[in-house]
Amino acid sequence: MATTINGIVCQELREGFNEGIHREGPVATKKFLCDWADRYAVANGLLGLVTHSGGVGGTTTLTAPARYPESHNMFAREISIEGKGKATQGSLQIQFAQAVITVNYNVPQFNYLPNPDISLDPTAPYVYATQEIDFGREFVTIEKSAVTLANGHKLKDLPYAFPIAQAVMTIQLHQVPYLPAAQILAAMQKPLNDATFLGVAPGYLMFNGCKSHTEASTDATYTQSLTYVFAFRPILRWDEVFDPNGVDGPQQARYNGAAILLRSDLSSLIPSAYRG
């Protein structure tokens, strides 16, 4: 049966077709026949590519791998190529008239399409992203002068420390075609959110840094895996402390009249192409 892949007409073969289910999910294998000269274009069309133009902060285009026709959770993940017909000597190496491309489909490790159900903020799901959340707690200390017991008594000796919930939220972007070092450094200098981000109101979310890892793409270019870490606490903004007078409540900490911890648009860390 004829089918078009990346603009190239191929033949879908019956030989080698199979399906299965593993502990990690469903799998399938299909084979396609194309001209030898078109084999890499077909392979990259099946696996999908991330392209970039205009330098850092330019235009990023995400082309997802091919979906398996009968299961939208499965995508093309691996390719093997075999020559078909009589081998001849080409200008660089042996060549064939045609190529048989074997495609293995399975469930990817991250989403190529927006999925609110597994997003930190369901209203703003990301693509090509792995998102995780780790719940814990920290202790906040209040000066004894600010604490009054229910019976009106004051603490006499030590400051009062109490636990508050904290969540560490991680977003790992996959196949980013450049390293956004300038954006990361700028956010480190102004690490608090100045607007709602990841569903968190301004001041309650702190950018704790990023780890990058260089990976090779299927077209021999390099991409980055970027792991962003954010910390959220619901009671006290990260730039606030409790006023020791025990009356005015949390106040922004300043030095010489200026805020110590600065705020910025943390959503700018996520390139627009990855915002589903």
N, C-alpha and C positions, 0 to 999 in steps of 0.2 A: 504494500500500500504506500502510495506517495505521500510525503509530508514535507513541509518546509521548515528548516531550522536555521535561524540566523540569516535568512534570505536565500538559503541554498536548498534546492530540491533534493531530498533523500528518499530512499526506500526503506520502510520499516520491515524487518525480517521476522519470520516466524521462528526460525532456528534460535535456540538459546533463550527464548522467553520463559520466565518463571516468576512466581510470587511466593512469599513466605511471611511468617510472623515470628519475630524473635522477642526476647525479653525486653529489648529496647524499643520495640514497635515493629510495624510492617516493613517489608523490604520487597524489592522487585528488580528484575534485570530485563533490559530490552536491547536489541541490536538494530543499527541503522547502516545502510550502504550508501556511500557517496564517492565522488571522484577523489583520487588520492590528493590532489592539490588543495582540496577544500577541507581536509580532515581536521586541521586545527581550528578553522573558523567554525565548523560544526561543533567541535568539542567545547570551545569557549562559549558558543551560543547555548549549549546545554548546561554548562556549569555556571554561567553568568559571570559578569565582570563588574568591577567598580572602576570608573574612569574619572579623571580630574583634569581641569584646565584652569588657567588663570592664576596659578600660584596658590600660596596658603590663603585660605579664605575665599578661593575662587568657586567655580561650579563643580559639584560632585554629582555624578550620575550613577545610581544604583540599578543594576540589571540583575534581577533575581534568577537563580537557576530554574530550569524547566520543572514544572510540576508533573507529578505522575497523574495521568488522566482520571483515574478512579479513586484517588486518595489525595485530598488537598493538603494533608499533613506530610506527604512525601515529596522530596525534591531530588534532582540529580545531584549525586555527591562524588562519584568516582567515574573515571573514563579510562578505557583501554582501547588501543588502536591496533588493528591487524591488517596487513596487506592482503589484497585479493587479486588473483590473476597472476600472470607471468611477471617475474621480477626482471627489471632492466637496470642498467647503470645510469644514474642521474648525474647531474653536475657536481653534487656534493656527496651522495651516497646512493644506495640502491633505491629504486622506486617501483611502484605498482600502478596498475591502471585504476584500481579502486581501493577503498578502505572500508573495513567493517569496524564500526564504532560500537563498543559495548558500554552500556550505561547502567550503573548501579544506583538505584533509588532507595533512600531511607529517610528517617526523620532527622532533621538537622538539629544541631545543638543550640541554635538561636533562631529567632523569628525573622523571616524575610518580609513578612507582612505585619501590619499593626495588630496587636492583640491586647485589648484593655484588660482581659482577665488575669494576665500575668505581668502587669505594669505597676510600678510604684504609684504613678498617677494615672488612673484609668481614663481620665479626660484628655491625656496627652501621651499616648503610647508611642514608644520608639521602635524603629526597625533596625535590623542587624545589631541587636542589643541583647545582653543578658542582664537582668535586673534582680537584685537580691536585697533582703533586709534582715538585719540582725538586731534583736531587741535585748536591751540590758538596762543598767541603771548606773547612776553616779551619785556621789554625795555632795551637797551644796552646804557651805558653812555660812551661818549668820552670826554676826557679833552678838554677844550676850545682852548688850544694851538694847538690842532691837526686839528681844523676845520677852513676851509676857505670858505667864502661865494662866490657865483658865481661872484660877482663884485670885489672879492679880499679882502674884508674886513675881519677882525678877530672878533670873539666873545670877549666881554669884561668882562662879569660877570660870568654867570653860565656855567657848562659843558653842552654839547649837548647830549640829550637822544633821541633815535629813536627806533621805534618798528620793530622787526623782527619776522617772523613766527616761531612757534615751534610746534612740534608734540609729544605727549606722546603716546608711543606704548606699548601695554600690551599683553603679551602672558601668557595664563593660561594653564599649562599642567595638565592633569587629569590622575589619577590612576598611579602615579609614585610610585614604590614599595619600595622606600627608601628616606631619607631626605638628599640631597646633601649639607649639611651645609658647608663643607670645600670648595667646589667650589664657593658657594655664598659668603663666607667671603673673599676668594681670589679675586673675582671680585670686591667686595666693596673696596678693597685696591688699585686696578688698574681698575678704573671704565670706562675708555675710550676704544673704540674699536681700536685695532691696525691693523685691516684688515677690508675689506668691510663686513658688517653684516647687515641683514635686508635691503639690498640694499643701505646702507649708507656708504660713504667713511670714511676712518680712521680719528678719532678725532672728528667727528661731532655727534657721538652717545655716550650717557652716561648711564651707568647702575645705576638706582635709587633705587634698592633694590628688595626684594622678600618677599612675605607673603605666609606662608604655612598653610595648613589646613588638619588635619588627617581625613581620611574617612575609613569606613569598606568596604572590598570587599565581593563578594558573597561567597567566600570560607573561610570566617572568618579570613582572614589575613587583615593587615592594609596597606593602600596606602596613598599617599600624593597628595593634589591638590596644585600646585605651581604657584603663580602669579608673573611673572617677569615684572618690569616696566623699560622702556627705554625712554630717552628724546632725540629728534633730533632737531637741528637747522641748517639751510642751509647756513648761511652766515659766521658765526664765529665759529671756532673750540672751544670746551669747555675749552681748556687749553691756549687760546690765548686772548690777549687784543690789542687794537689799540695803536700803538706807538704815544706818545704825540707830536713827531716831525712833524706829519702830512704828512710824506713822505714815510716811510718804510712800512706802512700798518700793518696788524695784526702780532703780534710776540708772540711766546710761552713764558708764564710766568715761570720764574725759581727762585729758592732760592739757593744762594750759588753755582750757576752754574748747579744745577740739577732741572729737571722738577718737578713741584709741583703736578700736576695731572698726574698719570701714566696710561699707556695703556696695554691692554691684549687682549687675544682671547676670546671675549664675547660669541662666538658660543659654547664654551665648557660648558656653562650653560645648554644647551639643550642636554640631553642624546641621544646617537646615535640612539637608537631604535625609537625615536620620530621624527627623521628627515626623512620625507617621501621620 
